[in-house]
Amino acid sequence: MDHKPVVTRIPPSPTGRLHIGTVRTALFNYLFAEKHGGHMIFRSEDTDQARSKREYEEEIIAGLSWLGLRWQNETIYRQSERTAIYKTYLEKLIAAGTAYASKEPSKQNPEEMIEVIRLKNPNKAITFLDEIRGEITFDTTELGDFVIARSIEDALYHFTVVVDDHEMGITHVIRGEDHISNTPRQILIQEAIGATRPHYAHLPLILAPDRSKMSKRHGAVALIEYQKEGFLKEAIVNYLALLGWSPGTDQEFFSLEELAERFDLAQVQKGGAIFDKQKFTWFNRHYLAQLSDDELRAYLAAEEFFSALPQFSNERLEKLLPTIRERISTKKEFEEQAKAGEYHFAFAVPDYEVSLLKWKKDETVASAAPRLLHLKKLLTVADFSSPEAVKGAIWPYAEEVGKGEVLWPLRVALSGREQSPDPFTLAFILGQEETESRLQFAYDKIAA
């Protein structure tokens, strides 16, 4: 580390959705700058006029801001607005003889001659120190005099990046390993314009479980898709930080502030980082468990799914929330369960075939009738303050007669489903009056 203030940058190209790999790179740049009391710069590399869209840029800004990543003064630098700066540098290089204009056939139309600007390559070996991979050497001879601008008004990527890093005082370039091959060209341009070489750190790529490059065929790759699934920002930050970096301990859960305190480039691995959706979901489940009931209710937007049901009440929804919390890892899971009717029992009398009340060991469904009546009698004087209290009123009878014989028809009478929360939780959620009503309804179905 030298004594200059640390300045990193996140330079997304707004030509598509915010990729989870870009998010991880932004996170590492942010953590490194925070750790060393510096700052990160946001630079929109929007020189591809055909593919760059402002809505993509806005999505990138919104996504990184939502995650809590901050950049200097919330300023957005756009390369499309810096053309005059690049032109000035190009003119200086041409005047110094380190770059030159060359008339060449157009790649699109070989019969058309165009003028490009090439850097005069000194044809030498370049060695740079990568903070993660150690010394890397390239022979630049094979690059030839490479093109740095389509015209004096249209500088190309390698040139604009170097000029911007120089102008903005970037001290550390932290980016994906797929950029390693870009480094020799950029160092040659740095030397040509008199720029100080930044420190380099090339991060391992995020790989799919089959160790191929992560793509849409492996599932979601854009941050917004994970947001829609209901992944919390704390889970996203925590999981991505551990993709390719190790804290050196067994600790797995970190806040953004804790990560900034602990982050160290020396602990970034060289090999690719496998994106494990199951592990990612496990992190989200952990952070869901930290939400208060009010926060969980707002997160799920539960009223949208239940308010139209005939017995909807806030009291029952509050009682249902712990059950929902136990059964989900993401909002998407809840939505799928709710749409499938898995929670409708709480707000609507279930419709089911009377045969479902029959326990597998019983000869006929009629065997369940007296048990239902006895359960109703027991629950008339039961304590409904918790599922455990309900269980205390029923359990001795279930042990006496048979757990399946008693609890199966109780479950079906209250939920109308073969699979549901346990019957004690069902009764607690419904309350005493509705529980008794549904037991009577089940008895009447058998009697009919």
N, C-alpha and C positions, 0 to 999 in steps of 0.2 A: 504494500500500500504506500502510495506517495502522500504528500501533505495537501494536495488539492482537495476541495470538497467533492465528495462522491456525487456524480450525476449519471444516472442511467436513463434509458429511454425505452418506450414501448411504441414501435412504429407499425401499427397494423395497416394493411392495404384494404380499403373499404370496397372490396369486389365480391363479398359474400358474407354469410352469417359469421358471427363471432365464434370461431372454432375453440374447442376446449383446450387444444394445444396452445393457442395464442393466449388464452386465459392463464394457463400455467406459466408461460414465459413472462407475462405481465406481472404475475404474482411474485416470481423469483426476483425480477428487477425491482419491484416495490420493496420486498423484504430486505434485499441487499442494501438499497439506499437508506431505508429506515434504520437498519442495524448500524450504519456508519454515519448517521446524522446528516445524510444528504437528501437528495430529492430525485424524483423520476419526471421525465418529460414525455408528454404525449404528442406524437407526430403522425399525422394521417398521410400515408404515402399514396396519394390519389392521382398520380401522374398518368395512370392508365385511364384515359378519358372515356374509352368505349365501355369499360366494365365497372368503373368506380361509380357508386351511387351514394348520395347523401343519406338515404335511409339506412344503409348499411353502417355508415359512420355513426349515425345517431344510435343505432342498436349497440355498437361497440362501446360507445361512451356510456350509455345507460347501463349496460351489463357490468362493466368494470366499476362504475360508480356504485352500483347496487351491492357489489361484493365488498365495498369499503376501500378500494384502491384509489389513492389520491395522487395527483400529479401537480407539478409546480403551478401555483396560482390558477389552477383549473383552466390553463391556457391550452388551446388547440392550435398546433402548427400544421398548416396544410402545404404540401409541396407544390400544389397547383398555384399557390399564391406567392411562390418564391422564385419564379422563373427568372426575374431580373438578377437575383443573386447568383444563380447558376451561370447566367450569361456572362456576368462580370468575371467569374473564375475561369470560364472557358476562354474568354478573350485574353486573359493574362497568360494562360498556358500557351496559347497560340503565339502570342507576342514573345514569349520566352523560348519558343522553339521546342517545348516539351510535348506539344500536341499540334496536330495539323489537320487541315481540311482535305478531304479526299473525295474526288468524284468517282462514283462507282455505279454499276447497274443495280437497279432496284430488285430486291428479292421477289416482290410481287409481280413486277413487270421488267424482265431483263433488258428490254429494249429502251427502258426509261433510265436516264442517268440522274442520280441524286448525289447530294453532297453530304457526307458524314464527317464527324470529327473523331480522329483516332488519337490515343495516347501513344507517345513514342516510348516503346518498351525498352528499358535498359538491359533486358535479357539477363537476369541474375537470379541467384537462389535467394529466397526469403525465408527466414526463420522467425517464428513468433511464439511466445509463451502463452499457452492456453491454461487458464486457471484450473481447469478440470483435467485436461488431457496431457499436460506437460508441453515440451517443445515439439513444434510441428514445422517441417521444412517443405517448401515447394520450389521447384524449378520453374520460373515464370517464362522461360524461353518459348515453350510450346503455346503460350497465350498469344504471341505475336503482338503487333500493334493493334490492340483491341479498341472497338468503338466505344466512346464515352458519351456521344450525343448524336442524334439523328440530324440535328442542325444546331446552329448557334442559339436558337430559341427553344430547343427540345432536348434537354439533357436526359440521359438514361439513368436507370436505377443505381448502378454502382457509383456513378459520379454524384448524384443528388444525395445519396446516403452519406458519402464521405464529407461533402461540403456541409451538410446539416450537422453531422456529428462534431465537426470542427467548429462551426459557428455557435453551436449550442453548448460547447464545453463538455461533451460527453466523455467521461473518464472510463466507463466500463460498458462494453458491449456484451450483453448476456442474451444469447439467442439459441435457437435450435441447432443441433449438429449438422443439419442439412445445409447450413450456411458456411460450413468450414471451407468448402471449395471457393466461396466468394471472397474469402479473406485476402489471398495474394493480390487479386486485382485491386481491392480496396486499399491495401497497403501501398501499392505502387502509386495510386492516385493521391494518397495522403502525402507521400514523399514529394510528389510533383507540385502540390499546392502549399507545401510547407506546414502541414498539420502534424500535431503531436499524435503518436500512435496510442490509442486507448488500450486498456487491458481487455483481453478477450476471454470469454467463458462460453463454451458451446455445450448446451444441455442435451441429455439423452432424449430421443424422441419418445412420444407416447405410442405404445404399440397395442394392437388388439391381442386377445388371448392366444391367437395362433402365431403371434410374433410378427405379423405383417403390419404395414403402416395402417393406422386406424382410419377407417373410412365409413361412409354411410351404410355399407353392407354389414357392418358390425353393430348397427344401431345408431342412436343419436350421437352426433359429434358437435353440435352447436350448443352454446350455453343456453340459449332461449328454449331449446327443447327440454333441457333438464329443469329449467324454471317452470315450464308448463307441467312437467311431471310432479312438481312439488318438492324438488330438492332445495333445502334451506341453504342460504349463503354460507352459514357457518360450516355446514357439512362439505360444501363444494371447496371452500378455501382449505379446510383441514385435509381433505382427501388429496387434492391436487398438490399440496405442499409436500406430501409424502410420496408422490410419484417422481422418483428419481433423486430424492433427498432423504437422508436419515438423521434424526436428532442425536443418534449415538446412545440412546437409552430405550427402554421398553415403553415409554410414554407414547400414547397414540392420539390423545385429544389435546388440541391446542387452539387457543384463540388467535386472532390475527396479531394481536399485540405480543403474545407469547412467541409466536413464530418469528416475529421481527427481532426479538431479543436473542433467539437461539440460532437463527439462520447463518450458515457458513458454507461458502462455495466449496471448501475443502471436503465437505461431507456429501457433495453431489456425486452420484455414481456415474460411471462411464457407459454402462450398458443400458439398453432400452428399458423403459418403465412400462410394465403391463397394466393396462386399464382393466380393472376387475369390477364389473358392474355390481356384482353381489357384495363385494367389500364396500363399494361406494354407497350402496343402499343401506348397509349395516351402519355406516357413519350417520346417514340421515336419520335412521331410526333412533340412534343415540340422542341426536339433537332434538328430535320430536319429543322425546321423553322429558326434555328440559322445559318445554313450553308450559305455561300455565293453562288452565282450562279455557280462560277467555282468549288467550293467544291461539290455542288449538282450534277453538270454534271459529275464530276469524280466518285462520289459515285454511280450514276445510270449506268455509262458506256453506256450512251444513244446512242452514235454513233453506237454501236453494233446492235441496233434495227432499226435504221433509215437511216444509211449511204447508204444502197443499194437502197433506194426508189428514184424515178426519179427526184423529185424536192428538194432533201435534200440540205440544206444550213446551215451554222453555224448561220447566221442571224435569220433564222426561229426557229432554235433550241433554241437560246437565248430567243426569244420571247415566246416560248412554255414552258420554264422552270417554270415560275410562276404558270401556269395552272397545270402542273404536281405536283408541290409542294403542291398546295391546295388539290389535290385529293388523296394523298397517305400518309400512315403512316410508310410504310416499303419499302425497295427495291423490295421485293417479290411482293407487290401489284402493283408497277409500271410495273414489268416484265409481270405479268398476264394481265394488261391492254394493254401494248404494243403488246403482242402476239395476243391479241384479236382484234387488229387493232383500238383501241380507239384513237390513235394519228396519224394514217396514213393520216388523212385529211391535216396535215401540210406539207406533202411532196409528196403527190400523188393526182391526180384528182380522186375524189370518183366515184365509180360505184354504181348506185342505180336505182330502178324502178321509172319511171316517176310519177307513182301514189303517191309516197311518198311526192311529192311536194304539194299535195292537202291538204288544211286546212280542218279540220273536219266540219266546218260550210259551206264550199263551196259545190255547187252541182257537179261541175266538176273541174278537174285539170287545165282546161283552164283559170279559174278565176285568177290563180296565175301569168299568163304570163304578163299582163300589170304592175302588181306590181313589178315583177322582173326587167322590163325595167326601171320603174321609180326609183327603188333602184339604178340601175346602173348609171342613170343620176345624182342622188343625190351624189353618192360616187365618181363620176368623179372629183368633186370639193371639196371633203371632206378632213379633216385633219386626217391622219392616225398615228399620233404620240402616241396615246394611245387608249385603248378600250373606254374610256370615250369620247374622241374626236370623234370617229366613231359614238358612240351613239348620240352625239349632232347633227350629220348630219341627222340621221334617225328618231329619236324619235318623232318629231312633225308630220311626215307623218304617223307613226305607231299609234299615238293617234287619228289622223284624220280618218284613214281608218279602224283601228282595229289592236290591237297588234298581235293577233294570225294570222290574214290575212297577215300581212306584215312580221313578224319575223319568222313564221314557214317556209315558202318557202326559206327565206334567210338562215336559219340554215341548211336546207337540201341541198340547192345549194352549200354551202361552206363545209359541213362536210359529206354529204351523209348518215347521221345517225339521228335516232329519238332522241337519247340522246347524247349530246356533250356539250362542253363549250358554253356559251351564244354567239349569233351571232356577237356581237360587238368585243368580244375577238377573235373569229375566223377570222374576217376581219383584225384585227390588226396584228395577227400572219402571215396571208397570204400576207398582203401588198396590196396596191391599184391595181396594175396591175393584180395580180392573182385573186383578189376578183371580179373585173370587168369581167375577163375571165370566171370565174365559173358561174357568173350570166347569162352571154350570153349563156353559155353551157346549163344551166337549161332551159332558154327560148327556145333554139333550140330543146331540148328534147320534150318540150310541143308542139311546132310547128310541129314537125315531127310526 
